[in-house]
Amino acid sequence: MPRIWKFGDSVNTDDILPGKFAPFMAGEDVFQSFAFHYIRPEFAAQVQPGDVLIGGRNWGLGSSREYAPQALKKLRIGGIVAPSFARIHYRNLLNLGIPAFEYDLTGLLNDGDEVWLDWQTGLLTHVRGTFQLPPPPEFLREALAEGSILAYYKKYQRFPGEGKG
């Protein structure tokens, strides 16, 4: 079952993937193995597909480098829940197909807790109950069902929510 990886406030893109491990430095095939290298060195080796990251305020601040969320995508993160996101990082997450929910769970869940996240409805199920996160709007559900906004565009030659004309 997926589990929680809990982080604090102001986790920046260099915390997520330090610049010295960017794909062009470490290699396209291994850069994800350095995710959270300095703040959670065990992360990349122990994270499982579907695991959920719980962050504090201002998740993803710093640079707009897309390789930080790309590393999380390659590790098959199930989603990220934080009270607030840096806007460019938030958009990068959604562009790449990583569900991101603005909701404060920092005081409610613990590192390692088992959870199940239904990204379509925003329901996060935990042994203590179910939390209703703000569900993604329809256009985003369409994009995430294709894998990402980018995958949706490649398939349909338009962005989700745009008319077919």
Summary of the structure (lengths in Angstrom):
residues: 165
radius of gyration: 15.4
end to end distance: 42.5
largest distance: 48.6
contacts: 505
relative contact order: 0.16
helix: 32%
strand: 19%
